Amino acid sequence: MSVDLVVSSERVVTPDGVRPAAIVVAQGRIQNIVPIGDAPPPHAAASVNAGSAAVLPGLVDTHVHLNEPGRTEWEGFVTGTRAAAAGGVTTLIDMPLNSIPATTTVSALRLKLQAAAPVALVDYGFWGGVVPGNVDDLEPLLDAGALGFKCFLVPSGVDEFAHVGESDLRPAMQRLAARDAVLLAHAELPGPIARAAPQGDPRRYATWLASRPEDAEVEAIKLLLRLSEETGCRVHIVHLSAATALPIIERARRAGARITVETCPHYLTFAAEAVPDGSTAYKCAPPLRSAANREQLWDGLARGIIDLVATDHSPAPPALKRLDSGDFMAAWGGVASLELSLAAVWSGARAHGHALDDVARWLCGAPARLAGLDRKGRIAPGCDADLVIFDPDAEWSVEPVRLRQRHPITPYAGMTLQGKVRQTFLRGVSIYENGRTRERPEGQWVRRAIVG
């Protein structure tokens, strides 16, 4: 088999550690990883020498809202996948909302595919949705290629994706367990939120924070753990913000619970005490909590209680973010960070004494396992040649207008981050290099192998 590409570096991040190596690529896959001196000569292949810059696996972001079709004016596959490529994300998994229709039926999944296939610059997959009344749609969605399912335990913010309660969850989880499919859950319960119901200035961040208490997350996670034990269904907690849930998750894991957990770059970066009143770019649900809570989340990552980091990239037009009024209670809740996740997480990880292989585990390997993508998330023979040349020592300032997401709204505006993506390869094809994205869409659909 002829070699198409060789990428060499003094710091190649593999599952076995970071070392000098050359990555040999043929037909879009990694054929071998060899000492730099043993790489094929340049005339046999395209050759890229990254020098002291690191080579990481392409990121796998399992929590992305691209909103197309139906709300492409919020974000879409054109802008979203180009932001992904610039941030080193080579595979993204799209959430079943906020598109119209929501991905709760096979016909809706087909509409998603029609929107993505002609324009996507990175590989893409889809989560289906669990909503009241669609239990009979779950297995057909799996057979059609859905990677698993997402549900909300509180109102989602859009009418097309209703939240579920225990009576909806139990039969759905029984069906998913029979197929060993994972259920991703927005874990907040309405009860504690209703009881909180604070009265205060809607421009004050403290008002929004008080309206979404930690108990809402904790009680939801307890419910999901109980139903998981009852049904045998795998559960994944998305965007954990409440560190008070970590001991509960740790005890459940030790008892054999089938649960995995993610947090997001913004929960690891920002703290409630530093959010300016009226700055609705910071609004998300669950909310950003205290600096002490943030440090507990870092500890949870270090100890393996939190498995991975995903963006929950959830953009909206400026009018919905209520930038003019600064009304936290009325603003759309979502942080757009698809292009920034690697640099943001690396900046925090480095400050906490972590290394590049830790970041690769959280942003690449563990998300690929969650989605069941055995050829993604690792630099290893047989895997797709999804590679990121990343300068971990570069510093740069976030200028929102230069980001490729549809709307230049981000709480990272003006922030200095460490680590810069220099080049991104998807299956051996360069799709981003030093500020320029490839014109031709190279993305392919990744789907679930049929089980059961």
C-alpha positions, 0 to 999 in steps of 0.5 A: 500500500502506497503512503499518502502522508507522513506527519512527524513531530517531537511530541506525538500524543498517543495512548501510550504517552507523548514521544517523538514519532512519525505518523504514516498515513495511507488511504485516510488511515494511520498505517504505522507510528515509527521513529522519525528516522524510519519514516518513508522519504519525502518523494514517497508521500506528502511530508509535514514536519511539525517540529516541536509543535505537538500532534494530537488526535482530532478532537471528538466533540459529542455535544454540539448544537448546529440547529440545522434545518430550521434554525440555521440562522442560529448556527449551521453545518457550514459555519459550525464545521468550519469553526470545528476544523479551526479548533482541531475538532474533526468529528462532532456529534449533533444534538437532536435540538434545536433544529426543526424538526427535532431528531426524534424520528427517522424522517427527521434524521434524514433531513439532518443528513440532507443538510449536512452531507453537501457542506460539512467540513468535518465528520458528523454524527447524530444523537436521537432524542427521547421525548414523551410518546416516541418510545417506538421511534427509538429502535428505528432511529438506532437502525438508521444510524443514530449513535444514542439518545438525548433527553431533557428532565426540565423544559429544553427552551424549545417547544419541539423538544419536550422534557421527560419524567420518570414515566417516560424514561422507564420504558425508553431506558428499557428499550435502549438497554436491550440494544445497549444504547446510551441515554444522554441526559440534561440532568436538572429536575423541575422541582428544586428549580420551582422551589428556588424561584428567586425574585431579584434584578434580572440583570444580576448574574446572582439572580440567574444562579440562584434560580438553578440550584445545585439540588436540581442537578443532584436530584436528577442524577439520583433519579437517573442512577435509580432508573439505570440500575432498574433497567440496565441502561447506560446513562451519560450526564451531559454538562455537569456543573454542580460539583456536589454531585461528584461523591454520589457519582463516585459511589455509584461507579464503585457499586457498578453503575453504568454512568459516564459524565462530561463537563464543559470548557466554560465550567472549567474556565469561568466562575460566578463571582467574576461574571459581570452583571448584564453580561448575558454571553455567560448565560448557560444552563446549568449555570456557571457556579463558584470558583471553589466549585470550578476547582472541584470539577478540575479535581473530578477530572483528575480523579476520573469521576468526570470522563470527558469534556464537550463544548455544549456549543449552543449559539443564538442570534444576538437578539436572543442573547438579550445583549441590549437589556442584559436580562439574564432571566430572558436571555437564551442560555448557551455558550458557543465555544466549538473553535475554542475548546482545545485552547481553553481546556489546555489553558486550564489544564496546564495551570492545574499541572496536567499534560497534553495526553490528559487533554487528549483523553478528555477531548478525544479518546473518551468522547469517541468511546462514548459515541462508539467510534472505534476509529476516532480519538486516538493516534494508533494504527488502524485509526482514521488519520484525524490529526491536529498540529497544536502549538501548546506554547503559543498565546493569543487573544480571542477576537470574536469577529475572527471566529468562524461561528455564525455569531461573534458572541462569546464569554471568552472575548478578549481572553488570552488563551494558551495553545494554538491550532496550526493545522488540522487533518481529516482522514489525512486531508488538510482541512485547516492551516494557519487561518485558512479552511479548505473550500471543499467539504470533506466531512462524512457521516459516522454512524452506530454499528447495529447491535442486537 
